[in-house]
């Protein structure tokens, strides 16, 4: 395997330029899908390679349940600096599992709690909670997808701005944005180098819903005003993997984007632009990461099979 086993751990750095440029130059729908796809593939590849390195380190520990042949010099020779990185990979992979497991657990717990809180309300698409705290978010799952909003937030908005709020949340539900947000959260937990992609994808998912809401109500300014008002009073969403209307973050950038022209829908940017170079650079890094992890996995399986006594 050589150094190829380590490449997927650092190749997410190739996606940092597109994480910054996608927000500015790509349509929010394209940017969200692209960033999420890159993050998911790179996180999977880095986790696979971390697991392969961990096998070498675990096999060296006394009393481990693995076959004795897995600690042979021929196996350890497949990983450079096997004694150090092999043992370091054990706590690293455990940390990845803990972080990702905690993210999934918290996401599920909050969704279950939110559905239980709506148990006494009519089974309608919009659930209005009599709460003095102003917030709104899209709640998927259960018997139906629902938009949750409090009376405190509705009291802060004009009728046209309320329509913008509902259109925004419906766009989150229709495009299944919670899946994108959960995917990038898990990816960032698996590899810290993917955190810029998580931040960028969270922003572009909100911008995607902003543009859908602007098209639904027919006024970009109305959506911008609604977001600005909600941001001043709202507390955001109960968990980062649920999409909200005015979550803490770059709200001024969203408002400024809505006050400008609508973003152009492009299938793929030209390679002769900065964003095009960034896209192709991230794509190349993702391909190399996938090839490196696949090569390392196949090589390790063959080596372990040969080292395992029949």
N, C-alpha and C positions, 0 to 999 in steps of 0.2 A: 504493500500500500504506500509506504513512504510518506512523504509530506502531503500527499493527496488527501489523507484522512483528516488533516487539519484545515484544508481549504474551506469547506463549508462553514467552519466556525467563524471565519473572518470575511468571507465573500459578501455578507450583507452590507459591508462598507461601500460596495459598488452601487448600492441603491440609495445612498444618502443624497446625491444630487437630484434624482428624480423625486425624492420625497419633498424637496423644497420647490422644485420647478413645476411639479404637477399641479400644485395648488393655484399657481398663477397662470399657467398656459394651457392646461387641458380642461375639457369639459368635466364638471364634477362627477358625472356618471362614469365617464371613462377613467378618470383619475382614481375613483374609489375602487372600481373593479381591478384596475391595474395594480394599485398599491396592495390591495388585499391578496391578490394572486401571488405577487412577488413575495410578500411576507410569509404566506402559508407554505410555499414551496421551500423557501430558504430555511424557515424554522424546522420543517420536517427533515431536511437534509442535515442540518447541523445537529439535530437531536439523534438521528441515526448514527452519525459518525461519533458523537459523544458516547453513545451506547457501545459502539464497537471498541473504542478505546477503553471504556470501563471494563469490558470483558477481560482484557489483558491485565488490567490492574487487579480485578477481583480474583483472577486465577492465581495470583501470586500470594494472596492472603492465606495464612495457615488456617486449616479447618474449613475451607470453603467447600461447598458441595459440588463444584465443577469437576469434570474429569481431570485426572492428573496430567494428561497430555497437553492440556490447554496452557500449562505454565512452562512448557518446554522452551528452550532457547529459540527454536525455529519459529514458534508462534510470537514470542516477544520481539524477535528481530523484524517482524512486519511493521512495528510501530516505533518510530524514532523516539529516543529517550523514554522507553517503555516504562521504566521503573518509576519515574517522576510523574509523567502525564497520565499513566494508567491509574495510579492511585489518586491523583488529583481529580480524575474524571468521575470518581465514585461520588464524592460530595457534590460535585457540580451537577451531575445528572439527578441526584436526589433533590437538589434545590429546584431544578427545572420541574420535576414532578410535583413538588410541594406547591410551587407558585401556580402552575397550571391547574392543579387540582383545587387550590383555593379559589382561583378565578371561576372555575366551573361551579363549585359549590356555592359561592356567593351569588353568582348569576341565577342559579336555580332557586336558591333560598329567597331572593328578593322577588322573583317572578311569582313564586308560590304565595308569598306574603301579600303581594299586590292583588293577586286573584282572590285571596281570602277576604281582603279588605273590601272588595267589590261585591261580596256575596249577597248583601242585603239590597243591592240596587237593581233596577230593571235591567234585563239582559239586552241592552241596546249597544249600538256601535260606539256611542259617546257616553262615558261615565263621568258625571259631574259630582264631585265630592264637596260637601259643605265644610270646607276647611279654611281657616284664616291664613294659612301659608300658601302663597301663590306659586304654583308649578303646574307643568303639563308634560306628559310623555306618552309615547306609543307603547302599548302593552300587548305583545303577541302571545298566541297560545290560548289554552283553555277552550271553551266552546266556540269562541270567536275572538278575532283580534279587536282590541278596543283602544280608544283614545281616552286617556285619563286627564282630567283638568279640574281644577278647584274653582269654587265660586270667587275666591279672592282674586285669582288671575283674570277671570272673565270680567269682573267689575273694573279692572284696570284698562280694558280694551274697548274700542268702539266696535259697532256691529261689523263693519268691513274688516277690521283687524281680527275679530273673532273668526270670521270665515277664513282668513289667511292662516290662523293658528290651526284650525281643523284640517285645512288642505295640507299644511305642512306635516302634521302628524299622520294623516292618511297616506301621504307619499312615503313616509318611513315604513309604514306597515306594508304597503303595496310592493315596495322594492326589497322587503326583508332586510332592512338595514341593520337590525340587531344581529344578524348572522355575520355581516361584514365586521361589525364592531367586536363581536366575540372572537372572531378569527384573528384579528390583528392584536387583540389583548393577549390571546394565547401565544401568538407568535413572538410578541415582545417578552413574554414570560419565559419562552424557550431560549431566546437569544437576545440579550440586552442591546446588541447592535441594531436591532429592528425597531427600537423605540421611536426613532424619527418617522418611520413608516406608519406606526400606530397613531402618532399625533396627527400626521398629515391625512390619513384615511378618516379619522374621526371628524376632522374639519371638512373634508370634501363630501362626506356623507351628509353633513348638515347643509352644505351648499347645494347638494343634489336636491334635497327636500325643499330648500328655498326656491330653487328654479321651478320645481314642479308646482309649488304653491303659487308662485307668481303667474304661471301660465293658467292655473285654475281660477284665480280671482281676477286676472286681467290687469293687474297693476303691480309693478315691481316696487313702487314707492309705498304702497299699503303694506306689503310684506315687510319691507325695511322698517317702517314705523312700528309695526307690531313686534318685531324682534327687539328693537331698541327699547320699547316700553317694558316688554317682558323681562329683558335682561336687567333692568334697573330694580326689579322687585322679586324676580324668580330665584329659587334656590337650586334649580337644576333638577337632574334626575337622581333616583335613589342608587343607581349603579351605572358605571361607565358603559356597560354593554347594552343598556337601553337607550334609545334615541330620544332626545328631548327637544323642546322648542327654543329655549334660550339658556343652554347649559353654560357654565363658566368657560371662558375661552376667548378666542379672537372674534367677539361679536362685532366690534367696529369694522373689521375686515369684511365680514358678511354683509353688514349694512352698506359699506362702500361699494361692494360688488353689485348689490341689488340696485343701487342708485346709478350705476353705469350701464353700458349696453349688455345685452344678453350674451353669454359665452357662445362662441361658434362650435358647432358639433363637427368634429373631425374624426375620421376613422383611425388615422395614425399620423403623427407629426413627421415632417420631413427630417431626414437625417442631417441635413445641412443647417439645422437650428440647434440652439443650446438644449432645448427640451428634447429634441430628437436624439441628440447624442447621449443625453442622460437616459432616455428610454432604452436605447440600444445597449448602452453600457450596463444598465441594470438587468436587461434581458440576457446579455452575455454572461454576467455574473451568476444569474440564476441557472442557466444551462450548464455552466462549468460546475456549479455546486451540485446539481443533480447528477452529472456524470461522475464527479468525484465520489459522491456518496454511494452511487450504484457500484462503481468500480471497487471501492473499499469494502462494501458489503459482500460482493461476490468473492473477492479475494480472501476475506476473513472466513467466510463459510467454507471455502475450499481448504484453507489451511487448517481450520479446526476439524474438518472432516478427516483430513489426512492424519492429524495428530491424535484423533480419538481411537483408542484400541477397540477392535470389533469383539 
